Amino acid sequence: MDAITLLKNDHKTVERLFKQFEKAGDRASVEKRRIVDRIIEELSVHASIEEQYFYPATRATVPKTETIVLESLEEHHVVKWLLSELVDLDPTNERFDAKVTVLIESVRHHVEEEEGEYFPMVRAQLGRSALTDMGNTMAEAKKSAPTRPHPRMPDDNPANQIAGAIVGVADRVSDNVSGLAQGGVTALQDLIARITRSDPPKVSPTGSKTARSTANKVRRTASAATDGVAQTSEAVGSAVTSTGKAAKAGVKGTATSAARSARTTKSTAKRGATTTARTAKKSARKTATTAKRSAKRTVAAASGAK
């Protein structure tokens, strides 16, 4: 997919969520919370792939975009702080709607500048092939991108690729924490494998010799970042595997303990039942003997009376 088309589709998705929020009633706190959670996820993923791939590649190959990229990074930074404050804010809080309104205004301004000025400059400079290659890379990166805002995380390349890989795994484990007991470890390993297979964005160098040299440098830097991601992901994978084994061992140990406890309880119950039966039998015999003796005395007494 064309990189610009992919980003514009993200913009449309977020705008639909903004309109849903604006149409929600003043008392629709549950609905607003649901919408804001979706907004947080969509914007977190979108910002991540822009910062990791689109911004550094276009800044290096498209003239006069450096200032735009730097301003966009700052706008992202402000948005991520707002998102981080909204993550746990109760929708009934008096500041909730106000924060979301400021967020919406900030993002709309950002989108207007990107689509009105930045994207046309990129499209005019880069060919369809380069944008398609970059779009495919970004689409794949979305599968493992962070789903929550991290305003303190680096937003420049290559540090953001390495940090994003680790944070993305952590976010998705947190999002699906119950899945660890139901094959979540395997799913997480698949996610790490996708990260290690991610290729740096391919951008065809065009324009001046300086631009081509810069583009090649970006590709080398991105490639080095990918190697770093692979090493980091391998370490994370080992940790996850160890955690999974420990969890499995813990479950097995608990099951063994439970089985032992059940056997002990069964044995105790059996002994208790045997003891109770013996006691009842003795009591019955004693009662029968007492009744027999009483009957004899009664008969004897009746005979004497005659």
N, C-alpha and C positions, 0 to 999 in steps of 0.2 A: 504494500500500500504506500502511496505517496505520503511522505512525512508531514507535509503541510495539511493534507486532507485529514490525516490521522489526528493532528492537533486541533483542527477545526471541529472535527466530530466530537472530541472531548469537550470543547467549548460549548457546543450545542447541548450535550448531555447535562453539563453543569447549569446552563441557562434554564433548561426545563425544570431542574430541581429548584433553582432560585424562584421561578414563577409559582411552583407548587407551594413553597414556603410562604410567599407573599399572599397567596390565596387562602391559606389556612386561617381559620378563625382565631380570635384572641385566646380562646380557651382550649384550643386543639394542641395541648402540650405534648401528648403522646405522639401525635402525627408529626409535629415539628421536630421532636427528638429523632424520629426515624429519618426524616428528610435530611436533617443536619448530619447525622451519622453517614448517610450516603454522600453528602457533599464533602465531608472530611476525607472519605476514602478516595473519591474521584479526584479531588484536587491534589491529594498527597501523591497518588500514582502519576498524575499528569505532570506535576512539578518535577518529580524525580527524573522522568525520562527526558524532559526538556533540558534539565541541568546536566545530565550525564552525557547526552548525545547531541541534541539539536543546537544548543547554545555554543558549546566549544567548537563544533564542526563549522557552523556558519560564521562564527566570529573569525575563524582562521582563514576562511575562503571567500567571504563576501565583504567587499570594501565598505567602509563607513558603518559597520554594524557594532563595533566595539562598545560605543557609548550606549546603544540600545540594549545590548546584552547585559552590561553592568547595571543599568537601571532596572531591567527585568529581574535580575537576581535580587536586587534590593526589594522590589515589589513582592517577589516570592517570599522573601524573609519576613516581611510584615504580615503577609497572609498566613504563613505557617505559625507565627506567634498567635494570631487570632484563632486559628484552628485548634492549636494546643490548649487554649483557654476554654474552648467550647467542648472539648472532649468529655470532660466530667462535669460541666456546668448544668445544673438542674434547669429544665426548660421553664419552670415556674419562677426562676430567679428574675428580678426586675431588669437585670442587665443582659439577659439572654437574647431577646429580640433585637436590642440595640447593637449588640456585637455582631449578630448575623447580618443586620442591615449594613453596617460598616464593611463587613466582609464582602457582601454582594456588590456594593459600590466600588470597592477596591478592585475586585476581580473584573468587573465590567469595564472599568477604565483600562486595566491591563490588556484585556482582550481586544478592546477597540484599537489600542496602539499597535498591538501585534498584527492584527488582521488588516489594519489600514495602512501601515507603514513598513513594518519589519518583514512580514511574509512576502509581500510583492517584491521587495529587494532581493530576498533569497531566491524566489522563483525565477526572477529575471537573470540571475547569475548562474544558478546551478541547473543542470539539465535534468530531464525526466528520469534518466537512469540513476543518477546520483541520489535524487530525492526518493526514488522507489527503494533503493538499497538501504538508505537511512531509515525509511519508514518501516521496512521489514525488521530491521534491527530493533527499532523502538517498540514495535508491536510485540516482539518476543520478550523485550525487557519488561514490559508491563506485567508479565506473568509472575515476576519475582520482585517487583518494585515495592517499596514501603507503602503500607496502607494507612499509616498514621503520620501526623506531622512531627518533624524532628528539627525544630528551628536551630538547635545548637550543632547539628551535623554539618560538616563542610559541604559547600555547594559548588566548589570548583573542581575541575578534572585534574588528576585522576583520583584524588582522595575521595570524592563523592561516589565513584563507582565501587570502590572497595568497601567504604562505610555503608553504602546503600545496599550492597549484597548481604552484609551481615544483618543490618537493621530490617531489611525486607524479610529475611528468614524469621527473625524474632517476632515481627508483626504478625506474620501469617501463622506462626505457632500459637501466639496469643489469641488470634481470631478463631482458631480451631483447636483450642486446648483439649477439648473432649476427644478429639480425633486421635490423640497419642495412644489411647487405650484401644483403638480400633483401626490399627494400620497407619496411624499418623506418622510413625517413624519412617515408613516406606515412602509415604507421600512427601515428607520433608527431604528425604534423600533424592527423590525425583526432582524436587525444586532446586536443590543444590546442583544437580547434574545439568539442569537447564542454565543455571548461572555460569557454570564453567564452559558451556558450549556457546555462550553469547559472544558474537564477534563485534569488534569495534565498527562504528559506522563507516561505510565506504563513501567517500566524497571525491568525485572526479576533480582534480586540480585544474582550474581554469584561470585565465587572466594573466597577470604579470608573473615574472620569475619568482618574485618575493612571495606572492600568493601561493604558488605551487610548492615552494620550499616550506612555507608555513603549514600547508595542508598535509604534506608528508610527515612533518614533525608531529602534527596532531594524531595521525594514524599510528606513528611509532609510540607516542605517549599512551594512546588508547590501548594499543596492544600490550604494553607493559602493565597497564592497569588491569587488563583482563587476566594476565598471568598472576597478578597479585590476588585478584578475586578468586582464581582457581585454587591458589595455595590456601587462602583464608577459608574458602568453602570446604576444602578437604579437611581442615582442622575442625570446622564446625560439624562436618559430617561424622568425623570420628567421635566427637563429643556426643552427638545425637545418638550414634550407634551404642556408645557406652551407656548413655541414659536409658535407651530402650532395653538393653540387656539387664541393666540394674532393675528397671521396672518389672521386666519379665521374671527376674529372679525373685523380686519381692513378692510378686503375685503367687509364684510357685511356692515360696516359703510360707506365705499366708495360707495357701490351700493345704499344704502339708500340716501346718499347725491346726488348721480347722479339722482336718481328717483325724488327727491324733485326739483332738478334743472330743470329737464325735465318738470315737472308739472308747475313750475313757468314760464319757457320759453313758454310753450304751452299756459298758461293763458295770458301771456303778448302778445303773437302773436295774440291770439283771440281778445283781447281788441283792439290791433292795427288794426286788420282787420276790426273790427266793426266800429272803428272811421274813418278809411279810406273810408269804404263804405258809411257812413253817409255824410262825406265831399263830396264825389263824387256825391251823390244823390242831395245834396243841390246845388252843382255847376251846375249839369245838369238842375235842375229846374230853376236856375237863368239864365242860358244860353238860355233855352227854352223861358222864359218870355221875355228876351231881344230880342230874334229873333222874337217873336210874335209882340212885340211893333214896332219893326223896319218894319215888314211886313205891319202893319196897316198904319204906316206913309207913306210908299211907295205907298200903294193903294190910300191913301187920296191925296197924291201929284199927282198921275196919274189922278185922277178924276178931280181935280182942273184944270189940264192942258187941259182937254177936254173942 
